[in-house]
Amino acid sequence: MVIPAILCTSFTLFTAATPFTLTLAPHGDCTLCCPVIWRKNVKFNLYTRRNPEKPYQIIMDDYTGVQTSPIRKENPTVIYIHGFTELDGGHSTTTIRKAYLKRGDYNVLIVDWSTLSAFPWYEHAVANTPGVGKYVAQFLHFLTLAGGLTLATLHVVGFSLGAEIAGFIGKSMKAGGRLPRITGLDPAFPLYMFSNMRGHLSPSDAEFVDVIHTDGGVFGFPVPLGHADFFPNGGTPIQPGCWLTELFLHRELRYFIACSHNRAWMYYAESVNREYAFEATACNNYHLYLHGKCPGEPIRGVAYDRPQPDRQYMGIAAHPNLRGKFYLKTNQVAPYGKSSS
């Protein structure tokens, strides 16, 4: 069946919260789905300090385009993958991009897969995540061959469905090309909860996988998924500042529906330029943490395959040797990190 083109066209709606993408029919592999055209439906938008506001789109297999782009192989590269209904230019992508370009000379690549994650087709967006992950892995292989990327300096960061895509990227990497680090920002829980490690983000997807949980049991996973799992304020809703009265007081009603979920990328973005602001404590559970009863090492049930750092931090400064569960508290409003650094 041929789907009318108008049904496959994506629309960007602007609300008080953030722009979001809508399509009249889903994209995917089903009878009434719009066909997926990877080159069209997944875009790689590059930002650097030479083009901090206007993206340079890198196209798969366009070697000349890489050579003439502002990407610099000698600079570290971060890939950010947005969540459901988001797009490049939304609040999370813009905040993450600006934070990194303020921090230093980075290649910031935004994976815009908005047509495949458009409202209201969540189930189809979930079904698309393995394919997106595989396509991004192919793109990374191309970018390395084209001289635009040194894999050792790559950091993949994903929010919600984007965190699950990050896992699928890692699962799809070729032998000898394992990802150095994945940071999962409240990885999506609905429709992933009954999958095994092959079906969601897991420690085997990169050399180091760190995860920030903020909406556990609702939009985000409530259980550990990585080498190091951080549970600010217990990792569950309602995160500080997300009560309706607090949102109204601080004029942040735009975040009401997914406030706790969104805190994951907000905390992380803050850590990019306040890397030691989110000091955390290794502990078996939040109850023990609140009562100051976290034992010294080793933490029960954690296999330490390498020396643990004296201090632990959530966010960009998370040490690759970290293993286990970590707890901390945050402020109600930005700056969220309680440490003075």
SEGU-712772 format. One record per residue (C-alpha): chain; y negated, z negated, x. Coordinates in nm, 2 decimals, m for minus. Layout:
BEGIN
- A_Y_Z_X
...
***
This chain:
BEGIN
- A_0.00_0.00_0.00
- A_m0.34_0.09_0.13
- A_m0.59_m0.19_0.09
- A_m0.95_m0.08_0.00
- A_m1.18_m0.11_0.30
- A_m1.43_m0.33_0.11
- A_m1.16_m0.59_0.07
- A_m1.10_m0.60_0.45
- A_m1.47_m0.63_0.54
- A_m1.58_m0.97_0.67
- A_m1.89_m1.13_0.54
- A_m2.09_m1.40_0.72
- A_m2.23_m1.66_0.48
- A_m2.51_m1.90_0.59
- A_m2.50_m2.25_0.46
- A_m2.68_m2.57_0.55
- A_m2.39_m2.65_0.78
- A_m2.31_m2.35_0.99
- A_m2.23_m1.98_0.94
- A_m1.88_m1.91_0.82
- A_m1.67_m1.60_0.77
- A_m1.53_m1.48_0.43
- A_m1.31_m1.19_0.34
- A_m1.19_m1.07_0.00
- A_m0.84_m1.01_0.13
- A_m0.65_m1.17_0.42
- A_m0.56_m1.01_0.75
- A_m0.20_m1.04_0.85
- A_0.15_m0.93_0.80
- A_0.21_m0.91_0.43
- A_0.21_m0.65_0.15
- A_m0.14_m0.72_0.03
- A_m0.28_m0.81_0.37
- A_m0.54_m0.60_0.56
- A_m0.38_m0.47_0.88
- A_m0.45_m0.65_1.21
- A_m0.61_m0.43_1.48
- A_m0.62_m0.65_1.78
- A_m0.90_m0.47_1.97
- A_m1.11_m0.49_1.66
- A_m1.02_m0.83_1.52
- A_m1.02_m1.03_1.84
- A_m1.34_m1.01_2.05
- A_m1.41_m1.15_2.39
- A_m1.78_m1.24_2.42
- A_m1.90_m1.33_2.77
- A_m2.20_m1.56_2.84
- A_m2.34_m1.65_3.18
- A_m2.66_m1.78_3.31
- A_m2.76_m1.42_3.35
- A_m2.71_m1.36_2.98
- A_m2.72_m1.71_2.82
- A_m2.80_m1.59_2.46
- A_m2.69_m1.23_2.42
- A_m2.31_m1.18_2.46
- A_m2.15_m0.92_2.68
- A_m1.84_m0.80_2.50
- A_m1.55_m0.74_2.74
- A_m1.29_m0.49_2.59
- A_m0.93_m0.50_2.68
- A_m0.83_m0.24_2.95
- A_m1.19_m0.14_3.01
- A_m1.19_m0.19_3.39
- A_m1.53_m0.04_3.43
- A_m1.68_m0.27_3.17
- A_m1.56_m0.57_3.37
- A_m1.71_m0.44_3.69
- A_m2.05_m0.38_3.53
- A_m2.04_m0.71_3.34
- A_m2.22_m1.03_3.45
- A_m1.89_m1.21_3.50
- A_m1.84_m1.35_3.85
- A_m1.49_m1.41_3.98
- A_m1.60_m1.69_4.21
- A_m1.74_m1.89_3.92
- A_m1.52_m2.12_3.71
- A_m1.43_m1.97_3.37
- A_m1.40_m2.16_3.04
- A_m1.26_m1.99_2.73
- A_m1.35_m2.15_2.40
- A_m1.16_m2.07_2.08
- A_m1.31_m2.17_1.74
- A_m1.14_m2.29_1.43
- A_m1.09_m2.19_1.07
- A_m1.38_m1.99_0.91
- A_m1.59_m2.02_1.23
- A_m1.73_m1.74_1.44
- A_m1.92_m1.68_1.76
- A_m2.27_m1.80_1.68
- A_m2.15_m2.10_1.48
- A_m2.24_m2.45_1.56
- A_m1.94_m2.54_1.77
- A_m1.94_m2.22_1.98
- A_m2.31_m2.24_2.04
- A_m2.30_m2.60_2.13
- A_m2.01_m2.56_2.38
- A_m2.17_m2.25_2.53
- A_m2.50_m2.42_2.59
- A_m2.34_m2.73_2.73
- A_m2.15_m2.54_3.00
- A_m2.44_m2.31_3.10
- A_m2.66_m2.62_3.13
- A_m2.39_m2.78_3.35
- A_m2.35_m2.50_3.60
- A_m2.28_m2.14_3.67
- A_m1.99_m2.07_3.45
- A_m1.83_m1.77_3.29
- A_m1.81_m1.87_2.92
- A_m1.58_m1.66_2.71
- A_m1.59_m1.71_2.34
- A_m1.28_m1.58_2.16
- A_m1.41_m1.45_1.83
- A_m1.12_m1.41_1.59
- A_m1.32_m1.48_1.28
- A_m1.18_m1.19_1.07
- A_m0.83_m1.33_1.12
- A_m0.94_m1.69_1.03
- A_m1.17_m1.61_0.74
- A_m1.22_m1.82_0.42
- A_m1.02_m1.89_0.20
- A_m0.71_m1.76_0.37
- A_m0.59_m2.07_0.57
- A_m0.22_m2.00_0.54
- A_m0.27_m1.65_0.68
- A_m0.50_m1.78_0.96
- A_m0.21_m2.01_1.06
- A_0.03_m1.72_1.06
- A_m0.21_m1.52_1.28
- A_m0.24_m1.79_1.56
- A_0.07_m1.69_1.76
- A_m0.04_m1.33_1.77
- A_m0.39_m1.42_1.87
- A_m0.25_m1.64_2.15
- A_m0.03_m1.36_2.28
- A_m0.32_m1.11_2.27
- A_m0.55_m1.35_2.46
- A_m0.27_m1.40_2.73
- A_m0.26_m1.02_2.77
- A_m0.63_m1.01_2.80
- A_m0.63_m1.28_3.07
- A_m0.37_m1.07_3.26
- A_m0.60_m0.77_3.24
- A_m0.91_m0.96_3.34
- A_m0.73_m1.09_3.65
- A_m0.62_m0.74_3.75
- A_m0.98_m0.62_3.68
- A_m1.12_m0.87_3.93
- A_m1.31_m1.08_3.67
- A_m1.10_m1.39_3.68
- A_m0.94_m1.63_3.92
- A_m0.67_m1.80_3.71
- A_m0.68_m2.12_3.91
- A_m1.04_m2.19_3.79
- A_m0.96_m2.12_3.42
- A_m1.00_m2.39_3.15
- A_m0.90_m2.31_2.79
- A_m1.06_m2.52_2.52
- A_m0.98_m2.48_2.15
- A_m1.08_m2.66_1.83
- A_m0.85_m2.71_1.54
- A_m0.66_m2.37_1.49
- A_m0.82_m2.27_1.82
- A_m0.63_m2.55_1.99
- A_m0.31_m2.42_1.85
- A_m0.40_m2.07_1.98
- A_m0.46_m2.23_2.32
- A_m0.10_m2.35_2.31
- A_0.03_m2.00_2.22
- A_m0.17_m1.86_2.51
- A_0.01_m2.09_2.74
- A_0.35_m2.01_2.59
- A_0.27_m1.63_2.63
- A_0.16_m1.64_3.00
- A_0.38_m1.44_3.24
- A_0.58_m1.61_3.51
- A_0.36_m1.73_3.79
- A_0.05_m1.73_3.57
- A_0.07_m2.07_3.41
- A_m0.26_m2.20_3.27
- A_m0.42_m2.48_3.48
- A_m0.56_m2.67_3.19
- A_m0.58_m2.67_2.81
- A_m0.81_m2.91_2.62
- A_m0.71_m2.94_2.25
- A_m0.99_m3.06_2.02
- A_m0.82_m3.22_1.72
- A_m0.54_m2.96_1.70
- A_m0.48_m2.84_1.34
- A_m0.22_m3.04_1.15
- A_m0.17_m2.87_0.81
- A_0.12_m2.62_0.82
- A_0.20_m2.72_1.18
- A_0.32_m3.07_1.11
- A_0.69_m2.97_1.07
- A_0.70_m2.72_1.36
- A_0.86_m2.81_1.69
- A_0.70_m2.78_2.04
- A_0.73_m2.41_2.03
- A_0.53_m2.40_1.71
- A_0.23_m2.61_1.82
- A_0.03_m2.72_2.12
- A_0.26_m2.91_2.37
- A_0.25_m3.04_2.73
- A_0.45_m2.74_2.86
- A_0.17_m2.50_2.77
- A_m0.04_m2.57_3.09
- A_m0.03_m2.77_3.41
- A_m0.25_m3.03_3.23
- A_m0.29_m3.06_2.86
- A_m0.54_m3.32_2.73
- A_m0.61_m3.37_2.36
- A_m0.88_m3.54_2.16
- A_m0.77_m3.67_1.82
- A_m1.05_m3.75_1.56
- A_m0.91_m3.67_1.22
- A_m0.54_m3.76_1.25
- A_m0.33_m3.71_0.95
- A_m0.59_m3.50_0.76
- A_m0.71_m3.18_0.94
- A_m0.59_m3.30_1.29
- A_m0.26_m3.41_1.44
- A_m0.21_m3.79_1.43
- A_0.05_m3.80_1.72
- A_0.04_m3.72_2.09
- A_0.07_m3.35_2.18
- A_m0.03_m3.34_2.55
- A_0.00_m3.51_2.88
- A_m0.30_m3.73_2.80
- A_m0.40_m3.80_2.44
- A_m0.73_m3.96_2.35
- A_m0.78_m4.15_2.03
- A_m1.15_m4.23_1.99
- A_m1.20_m4.50_1.72
- A_m0.83_m4.49_1.66
- A_m0.82_m4.11_1.63
- A_m0.83_m4.12_1.25
- A_m1.09_m4.07_0.98
- A_m1.35_m4.19_0.91
- A_m1.51_m4.16_1.25
- A_m1.83_m4.37_1.31
- A_m2.13_m4.20_1.15
- A_m1.91_m4.00_0.90
- A_m1.95_m4.23_0.59
- A_m2.15_m4.05_0.33
- A_m2.43_m4.31_0.34
- A_m2.46_m4.27_0.72
- A_m2.46_m3.89_0.70
- A_m2.74_m3.91_0.44
- A_m2.94_m4.15_0.65
- A_m2.92_m3.93_0.96
- A_m2.96_m3.60_0.76
- A_m2.62_m3.47_0.86
- A_m2.48_m3.40_0.51
- A_m2.39_m3.06_0.64
- A_m2.08_m3.21_0.81
- A_m1.95_m3.41_0.51
- A_m1.63_m3.22_0.44
- A_m1.49_m3.21_0.80
- A_m1.72_m3.47_0.97
- A_m1.44_m3.66_1.15
- A_m1.26_m3.33_1.24
- A_m1.58_m3.19_1.39
- A_m1.64_m3.50_1.60
- A_m1.38_m3.37_1.84
- A_m1.58_m3.08_1.96
- A_m1.90_m3.28_1.95
- A_m1.76_m3.55_2.17
- A_m1.63_m3.29_2.41
- A_m1.95_m3.09_2.43
- A_m2.14_m3.41_2.51
- A_m1.89_m3.49_2.79
- A_m1.97_m3.16_2.96
- A_m2.30_m3.30_3.08
- A_m2.23_m3.67_3.05
- A_m1.88_m3.66_3.20
- A_m1.84_m4.03_3.25
- A_m1.98_m4.14_2.91
- A_m1.64_m4.17_2.74
- A_m1.45_m4.42_2.94
- A_m1.11_m4.49_2.78
- A_m0.83_m4.74_2.81
- A_m0.46_m4.67_2.84
- A_m0.28_m4.86_2.56
- A_0.03_m4.85_2.34
- A_m0.18_m4.84_2.02
- A_m0.52_m4.90_1.87
- A_m0.44_m5.24_1.73
- A_m0.36_m5.38_2.08
- A_m0.67_m5.20_2.22
- A_m0.90_m5.37_1.96
- A_m0.76_m5.71_2.05
- A_m0.78_m5.66_2.42
- A_m0.41_m5.67_2.48
- A_m0.35_m5.34_2.66
- A_m0.09_m5.41_2.93
- A_m0.13_m5.31_3.29
- A_0.07_m5.01_3.41
- A_0.32_m4.89_3.34
- A_0.25_m4.83_2.97
- A_0.57_m4.85_2.77
- A_0.73_m4.51_2.70
- A_0.52_m4.32_2.95
- A_0.68_m4.14_3.25
- A_0.43_m4.14_3.54
- A_0.52_m3.85_3.76
- A_0.20_m3.90_3.97
- A_m0.05_m4.17_4.06
- A_m0.28_m4.27_3.79
- A_m0.66_m4.29_3.85
- A_m0.83_m4.63_3.84
- A_m1.05_m4.52_3.55
- A_m0.98_m4.29_3.26
- A_m1.24_m4.06_3.09
- A_m1.21_m3.85_2.78
- A_m1.35_m3.50_2.79
- A_m1.43_m3.28_3.08
- A_m1.37_m3.55_3.34
- A_m1.01_m3.63_3.22
- A_m0.81_m3.65_3.54
- A_m0.51_m3.41_3.56
- A_m0.29_m3.70_3.67
- A_m0.34_m3.88_3.34
- A_m0.03_m3.95_3.13
- A_m0.01_m4.14_2.80
- A_m0.23_m4.25_2.52
- A_m0.59_m4.37_2.56
- A_m0.83_m4.54_2.33
- A_m1.21_m4.59_2.32
- A_m1.50_m4.65_2.08
- A_m1.80_m4.42_2.02
- A_m2.15_m4.45_1.88
- A_m2.23_m4.34_1.52
- A_m2.48_m4.08_1.63
- A_m2.54_m3.88_1.95
- A_m2.53_m3.97_2.23
- A_m2.18_m4.07_2.12
- A_m2.05_m4.19_2.46
- A_m2.10_m4.56_2.51
- A_m2.11_m4.55_2.89
- A_m2.45_m4.51_3.05
- A_m2.36_m4.22_3.28
***
